[in-house]
Amino acid sequence: MTVLRVVPVLTVPDLDAAVAEHTRILGLTEVMNHGWIATLADADHRHQLSLMTTDQTAQHNPTVSVEVDDVDAAHEEASAAGLRIVHPLTDEPWGVRRFFFADAAGNVVNVLSHRS
């Protein structure tokens, strides 16, 4: 399994206001917006930031999203390591397969792969 991208996720009460603020102050551009989560990026998409109100299918908001090349392998590794899975491995309607685990400090990590 290889990590492809790591994106911090900030929970915000008003997505539109947060997008406006972060694009204006940080100079980032909105590259995705599902109405409950938006991702902002710089010109070459190397640096990204996600803003989220409430996750649409999970009970927890993640603090970080980690895109990997093989989410099933990552899930197997996390389960074998005894990590607490707080959102099961799921094919989401917006084209990703993902699961969440909580680390020892209680941070929720979204691990995902884009489906082909």
Backbone as a printed PyTorch tensor [residue, N CA C, xyz], in Angstrom:
tensor([[[  0.8430,  -1.1820,   0.0000],
         [  0.0000,   0.0000,   0.0000],
         [  0.8890,   1.2450,   0.0000]],

        [[  0.5300,   2.1990,  -0.8430],
         [  1.2810,   3.4430,  -0.9540],
         [  0.3640,   4.6230,  -0.6640]],

        [[  0.8400,   5.5680,   0.1260],
         [  0.0910,   6.8040,   0.3830],
         [  0.2650,   7.7160,  -0.8240]],

        [[ -0.8540,   8.1970,  -1.3610],
         [ -0.8420,   9.0760,  -2.5290],
         [ -1.0270,  10.5440,  -2.1690]],

        [[ -1.7670,  10.7960,  -1.0840],
         [ -2.1050,  12.1840,  -0.7420],
         [ -2.5720,  12.2240,   0.6990]],

        [[ -2.2510,  13.3020,   1.3960],
         [ -2.7280,  13.5300,   2.7630],
         [ -3.3410,  14.9260,   2.8000]],

        [[ -4.5970,  15.0140,   3.2560],
         [ -5.3200,  16.2870,   3.2600],
         [ -5.9120,  16.5310,   4.6460]],

        [[ -5.5310,  17.6360,   5.3110],
         [ -6.1840,  17.9700,   6.5760],
         [ -7.6520,  18.3310,   6.3330]],

        [[ -8.4870,  18.0280,   7.3340],
         [ -9.9220,  18.3050,   7.2400],
         [-10.3200,  19.1540,   8.4460]],

        [[-10.8590,  20.3370,   8.1830],
         [-11.3530,  21.2120,   9.2450],
         [-12.8710,  21.1260,   9.2940]],

        [[-13.4290,  20.9420,  10.4830],
         [-14.8770,  20.9780,  10.6540],
         [-15.2960,  22.4270,  10.8340]],

        [[-16.3010,  22.8330,  10.0530],
         [-16.7590,  24.2290,  10.0530],
         [-18.2820,  24.2660,  10.1620]],

        [[-18.8470,  25.3200,  10.7700],
         [-20.2980,  25.3980,  10.8880],
         [-20.9880,  25.8650,   9.6040]],

        [[-20.2970,  26.6580,   8.7890],
         [-20.8790,  27.2340,   7.5720],
         [-19.8890,  27.0170,   6.4300]],

        [[-20.1980,  26.0560,   5.5630],
         [-19.2570,  25.6840,   4.5050],
         [-18.9890,  26.8350,   3.5460]],

        [[-20.0350,  27.5080,   3.0980],
         [-19.8380,  28.6030,   2.1370],
         [-18.9630,  29.7090,   2.7150]],

        [[-19.2150,  30.0740,   3.9600],
         [-18.4090,  31.1240,   4.5950],
         [-16.9610,  30.6740,   4.7560]],

        [[-16.7620,  29.4240,   5.1380],
         [-15.4000,  28.9120,   5.3180],
         [-14.6530,  28.8480,   3.9940]],

        [[-15.3300,  28.4140,   2.9370],
         [-14.6980,  28.3800,   1.6100],
         [-14.3020,  29.7880,   1.1970]],

        [[-15.2130,  30.7440,   1.3620],
         [-14.9100,  32.1330,   0.9890],
         [-13.7140,  32.6610,   1.7770]],

        [[-13.6960,  32.4070,   3.0650],
         [-12.6100,  32.8890,   3.9140],
         [-11.2640,  32.2690,   3.5220]],

        [[-11.2330,  30.9680,   3.3860],
         [ -9.9670,  30.2840,   3.1040],
         [ -9.4570,  30.5560,   1.6860]],

        [[-10.3600,  30.6980,   0.7250],
         [ -9.8850,  31.0250,  -0.6260],
         [ -9.3450,  32.4490,  -0.6630]],

        [[-10.0210,  33.3570,   0.0210],
         [ -9.5810,  34.7540,   0.0300],
         [ -8.2500,  34.9170,   0.7650]],

        [[ -8.1370,  34.3420,   1.9280],
         [ -6.9480,  34.5390,   2.7640],
         [ -5.7600,  33.7100,   2.2830]],

        [[ -6.0000,  32.4590,   1.8940],
         [ -4.8990,  31.5610,   1.5440],
         [ -4.5970,  31.5050,   0.0520]],

        [[ -5.4920,  32.0760,  -0.7640],
         [ -5.2570,  32.0640,  -2.2040],
         [ -5.4800,  30.7070,  -2.8470]],

        [[ -6.1900,  29.8250,  -2.1620],
         [ -6.4940,  28.5110,  -2.7180],
         [ -7.7360,  28.5920,  -3.5980]],

        [[ -7.9300,  27.5930,  -4.4350],
         [ -9.0750,  27.5190,  -5.3300],
         [ -9.9280,  26.3150,  -4.9460]],

        [[-11.2370,  26.4820,  -5.0090],
         [-12.1370,  25.3660,  -4.7330],
         [-12.0520,  24.3740,  -5.8930]],

        [[-11.7210,  23.1180,  -5.5780],
         [-11.6090,  22.0930,  -6.6210],
         [-12.6890,  21.0180,  -6.4960]],

        [[-13.4180,  21.0010,  -5.3770],
         [-14.5150,  20.0630,  -5.1820],
         [-15.4530,  20.6500,  -4.1390]],

        [[-16.7640,  20.4890,  -4.3640],
         [-17.7420,  20.9250,  -3.3740],
         [-18.9810,  20.0520,  -3.5060]],

        [[-19.2740,  19.2860,  -2.4520],
         [-20.4550,  18.4270,  -2.4340],
         [-21.5720,  19.0240,  -1.5770]],

        [[-21.4090,  20.2620,  -1.1380],
         [-22.4230,  20.8990,  -0.3100],
         [-22.2190,  20.6800,   1.1790]],

        [[-21.5040,  19.6480,   1.5710],
         [-21.1810,  19.3600,   2.9760],
         [-19.6770,  19.2470,   3.1800]],

        [[-18.9400,  19.0480,   2.1000],
         [-17.4790,  19.0440,   2.1290],
         [-16.9750,  19.7290,   0.8700]],

        [[-15.9380,  20.5240,   1.0450],
         [-15.2830,  21.1820,  -0.0880],
         [-13.7830,  20.9850,   0.0720]],

        [[-13.0970,  20.8580,  -1.0510],
         [-11.6400,  20.7700,  -1.0290],
         [-11.0730,  21.9460,  -1.7970]],

        [[-10.0850,  22.5890,  -1.1940],
         [ -9.3910,  23.7260,  -1.7880],
         [ -7.9770,  23.2780,  -2.1180]],

        [[ -7.3980,  23.8800,  -3.1570],
         [ -6.0440,  23.4840,  -3.5570],
         [ -5.2990,  24.6610,  -4.1510]],

        [[ -3.9680,  24.5250,  -4.1580],
         [ -3.1480,  25.5070,  -4.8580],
         [ -3.1520,  25.1560,  -6.3480]],

        [[ -2.4120,  25.9200,  -7.1450],
         [ -2.4710,  25.7900,  -8.6030],
         [ -2.0970,  24.3980,  -9.1030]],

        [[ -1.1180,  23.7590,  -8.4840],
         [ -0.7080,  22.4330,  -8.9680],
         [ -1.3070,  21.2830,  -8.1480]],

        [[ -2.2150,  21.5910,  -7.2340],
         [ -2.9470,  20.6280,  -6.3970],
         [ -2.0470,  19.8620,  -5.4300]],

        [[ -0.8220,  20.3120,  -5.2470],
         [  0.0830,  19.6460,  -4.3040],
         [ -0.3360,  19.8940,  -2.8610]],

        [[ -0.9040,  21.0490,  -2.5990],
         [ -1.3170,  21.4190,  -1.2430],
         [ -2.8290,  21.5750,  -1.2300]],

        [[ -3.4770,  20.8260,  -0.3500],
         [ -4.9310,  20.8220,  -0.3110],
         [ -5.4310,  20.9340,   1.1250]],

        [[ -6.6540,  21.4280,   1.2400],
         [ -7.3320,  21.5770,   2.5180],
         [ -8.8010,  21.2660,   2.2950]],

        [[ -9.3670,  20.4060,   3.1250],
         [-10.7990,  20.1360,   3.0480],
         [-11.5080,  20.8120,   4.2110]],

        [[-12.7140,  21.2820,   3.9400],
         [-13.5880,  21.9180,   4.9210],
         [-14.8860,  21.1220,   4.9280]],

        [[-15.4030,  20.7960,   6.1140],
         [-16.5620,  19.9180,   6.2100],
         [-17.5060,  20.3960,   7.3070]],

        [[-18.8110,  20.3080,   7.0260],
         [-19.7970,  20.5640,   8.0710],
         [-20.0090,  19.2690,   8.8560]],

        [[-20.7610,  18.3370,   8.2930],
         [-21.0030,  17.0370,   8.9100],
         [-20.8840,  15.9690,   7.8370]],

        [[-20.1090,  14.9260,   8.1030],
         [-19.9490,  13.8580,   7.1170],
         [-21.3080,  13.2660,   6.7730]],

        [[-21.5540,  13.0420,   5.5010],
         [-22.8640,  12.5820,   5.0420],
         [-23.1740,  11.1300,   5.3720]],

        [[-22.1740,  10.2640,   5.4850],
         [-22.4660,   8.8450,   5.6980],
         [-21.8100,   8.2650,   6.9450]],

        [[-20.9810,   9.0310,   7.6020],
         [-20.2750,   8.5280,   8.7850],
         [-20.7270,   9.2850,  10.0310]],

        [[-20.5730,   8.6510,  11.1770],
         [-20.9690,   9.2800,  12.4360],
         [-19.9130,  10.2270,  12.9830]],

        [[-18.7230,  10.1880,  12.4130],
         [-17.6140,  11.0120,  12.8920],
         [-17.0700,  11.8530,  11.7500]],

        [[-16.6220,  13.0590,  12.0600],
         [-15.8790,  13.8540,  11.0880],
         [-14.3980,  13.5250,  11.2360]],

        [[-13.7250,  13.2290,  10.1320],
         [-12.2890,  12.9650,  10.2270],
         [-11.5020,  14.2590,  10.4050]],

        [[-10.2960,  14.1310,  10.9340],
         [ -9.3920,  15.2790,  11.0410],
         [ -8.3900,  15.2950,   9.8980]],

        [[ -8.2800,  14.1650,   9.2090],
         [ -7.3650,  14.0670,   8.0730],
         [ -7.8770,  12.9750,   7.1350]],

        [[ -7.6550,  13.1860,   5.8400],
         [ -7.9530,  12.1660,   4.8330],
         [ -6.6460,  11.7110,   4.2140]],

        [[ -6.4930,  10.4000,   4.1020],
         [ -5.2880,   9.8210,   3.5190],
         [ -5.7160,   8.9640,   2.3320]],

        [[ -5.3210,   9.3930,   1.1360],
         [ -5.6160,   8.6120,  -0.0610],
         [ -4.4900,   7.6020,  -0.2620]],

        [[ -4.8710,   6.3540,  -0.4850],
         [ -3.9050,   5.2760,  -0.7000],
         [ -4.2260,   4.5700,  -2.0130]],

        [[ -3.2620,   3.8080,  -2.5110],
         [ -3.4930,   3.0930,  -3.7640],
         [ -4.3210,   1.8300,  -3.5680]],

        [[ -4.4150,   1.3060,  -2.3370],
         [ -5.1600,   0.0740,  -2.0730],
         [ -5.8350,   0.1730,  -0.7090]],

        [[ -7.0560,   0.6810,  -0.7050],
         [ -7.7670,   0.8920,   0.5590],
         [ -8.1260,  -0.4310,   1.2310]],

        [[ -8.3370,  -1.4820,   0.4490],
         [ -8.6450,  -2.7780,   1.0490],
         [ -7.4500,  -3.3030,   1.8460]],

        [[ -6.2560,  -3.1540,   1.2960],
         [ -5.0430,  -3.5670,   2.0130],
         [ -4.8540,  -2.7270,   3.2720]],

        [[ -5.1280,  -1.4280,   3.1760],
         [ -5.0080,  -0.5490,   4.3440],
         [ -5.9960,  -0.9690,   5.4260]],

        [[ -7.2140,  -1.3180,   5.0200],
         [ -8.2280,  -1.7640,   5.9730],
         [ -7.7920,  -3.0560,   6.6580]],

        [[ -7.2500,  -3.9850,   5.8880],
         [ -6.7540,  -5.2390,   6.4650],
         [ -5.6470,  -4.9680,   7.4810]],

        [[ -4.7240,  -4.0760,   7.1430],
         [ -3.6270,  -3.7340,   8.0540],
         [ -4.1480,  -3.0760,   9.3260]],

        [[ -5.0920,  -2.1430,   9.1640],
         [ -5.6510,  -1.4510,  10.3280],
         [ -6.3890,  -2.4290,  11.2400]],

        [[ -7.1610,  -3.3170,  10.6420],
         [ -7.9000,  -4.3120,  11.4280],
         [ -6.9460,  -5.2640,  12.1380]],

        [[ -5.9250,  -5.7340,  11.4240],
         [ -4.9480,  -6.6590,  12.0150],
         [ -4.1780,  -6.0090,  13.1590]],

        [[ -3.9790,  -4.6900,  13.0640],
         [ -3.2560,  -3.9590,  14.1130],
         [ -4.1410,  -3.6650,  15.3190]],

        [[ -5.4350,  -3.9830,  15.2110],
         [ -6.3490,  -3.7570,  16.3230],
         [ -6.8410,  -2.3280,  16.4430]],

        [[ -6.6850,  -1.5430,  15.3690],
         [ -7.1830,  -0.1650,  15.4190],
         [ -8.7080,  -0.1650,  15.4950]],

        [[ -9.2510,   0.8430,  16.1330],
         [-10.7100,   0.9590,  16.2740],
         [-11.2840,   1.5390,  14.9860]],

        [[-11.9930,   0.7120,  14.2250],
         [-12.6300,   1.1430,  12.9780],
         [-13.9450,   1.8190,  13.3590]],

        [[-14.0810,   3.1090,  13.0420],
         [-15.2760,   3.8570,  13.4470],
         [-16.2230,   4.1240,  12.2790]],

        [[-15.8090,   3.7730,  11.0660],
         [-16.6800,   3.8010,   9.8840],
         [-16.2190,   2.6450,   9.0120]],

        [[-17.1170,   1.7110,   8.7020],
         [-16.6960,   0.5070,   7.9880],
         [-16.2550,   0.8030,   6.5550]],

        [[-15.5460,  -0.1320,   5.9850],
         [-15.1360,  -0.0340,   4.5870],
         [-16.3930,   0.0690,   3.7340]],

        [[-16.5180,   1.1780,   2.9980],
         [-17.7610,   1.5130,   2.3070],
         [-17.4680,   2.0920,   0.9380]],

        [[-18.2610,   1.6770,  -0.0650],
         [-18.2390,   2.3250,  -1.3780],
         [-19.2220,   3.4840,  -1.3210]],

        [[-18.7030,   4.7010,  -1.4170],
         [-19.5390,   5.8940,  -1.2880],
         [-20.0630,   6.3310,  -2.6600]],

        [[-21.2400,   6.9820,  -2.6920],
         [-21.8470,   7.3680,  -3.9620],
         [-21.0430,   8.3970,  -4.7620]],

        [[-20.0990,   9.0990,  -4.1330],
         [-19.3070,  10.1000,  -4.8540],
         [-18.0030,   9.5240,  -5.4120]],

        [[-17.8850,   8.1820,  -5.4320],
         [-16.7910,   7.5580,  -6.1610],
         [-15.5610,   7.1620,  -5.3760]],

        [[-15.6640,   7.1180,  -4.0570],
         [-14.5220,   6.6510,  -3.2660],
         [-14.9260,   5.4140,  -2.4670]],

        [[-13.9350,   4.6290,  -2.1280],
         [-14.0830,   3.5190,  -1.1910],
         [-13.2530,   3.9200,   0.0120]],

        [[-13.8370,   3.8630,   1.2150],
         [-13.1410,   4.4110,   2.3750],
         [-13.5480,   3.7190,   3.6640]],

        [[-12.7230,   3.9350,   4.6800],
         [-13.0500,   3.5630,   6.0520],
         [-12.3930,   4.5950,   6.9570]],

        [[-12.8680,   4.6780,   8.2050],
         [-12.2760,   5.5690,   9.2030],
         [-11.7560,   4.7210,  10.3540]],

        [[-10.6140,   5.1280,  10.9020],
         [-10.1720,   4.5540,  12.1690],
         [ -9.8560,   5.6860,  13.1300]],

        [[ -9.9580,   5.3780,  14.4270],
         [ -9.5760,   6.3320,  15.4690],
         [ -8.2210,   5.9000,  16.0010]],

        [[ -7.2820,   6.8430,  16.0360],
         [ -5.9590,   6.5060,  16.5680],
         [ -5.9930,   6.5510,  18.0990]],

        [[ -4.8700,   6.2450,  18.7160],
         [ -4.8090,   6.1700,  20.1800],
         [ -5.1650,   7.4890,  20.8560]],

        [[ -4.9530,   8.6110,  20.1670],
         [ -5.2720,   9.9260,  20.7260],
         [ -6.7070,  10.3520,  20.4340]],

        [[ -7.4500,   9.5240,  19.6950],
         [ -8.8340,   9.8450,  19.3780],
         [ -9.0340,  10.5770,  18.0670]],

        [[ -7.9540,  10.8370,  17.3320],
         [ -8.0880,  11.4670,  16.0150],
         [ -8.7220,  10.4810,  15.0450]],

        [[ -9.6640,  10.9680,  14.2500],
         [-10.3300,  10.1130,  13.2720],
         [ -9.6650,  10.3240,  11.9160]],

        [[ -9.2190,   9.2120,  11.3180],
         [ -8.5010,   9.2340,  10.0500],
         [ -9.3610,   8.5710,   8.9820]],

        [[ -9.6100,   9.2940,   7.8980],
         [-10.3420,   8.7990,   6.7380],
         [ -9.3160,   8.2230,   5.7680]],

        [[ -9.4010,   6.9290,   5.4770],
         [ -8.4930,   6.2850,   4.5290],
         [ -9.3200,   5.9150,   3.3000]],

        [[ -8.8770,   6.3350,   2.1170],
         [ -9.7060,   6.1880,   0.9250],
         [ -8.8950,   5.8810,  -0.3200]],

        [[ -9.5990,   5.3270,  -1.2940],
         [ -9.1080,   5.2040,  -2.6650],
         [-10.2400,   5.6290,  -3.5790]],

        [[ -9.9000,   6.2580,  -4.6880],
         [-10.9030,   6.5660,  -5.7020],
         [-11.1860,   5.3010,  -6.4980]],

        [[-12.4730,   5.0280,  -6.7400],
         [-12.8490,   3.8540,  -7.5300],
         [-12.6600,   4.1640,  -9.0040]],

        [[-12.2640,   3.1560,  -9.7380],
         [-12.0750,   3.3230, -11.1910],
         [-13.3800,   3.1650, -11.9190]]])
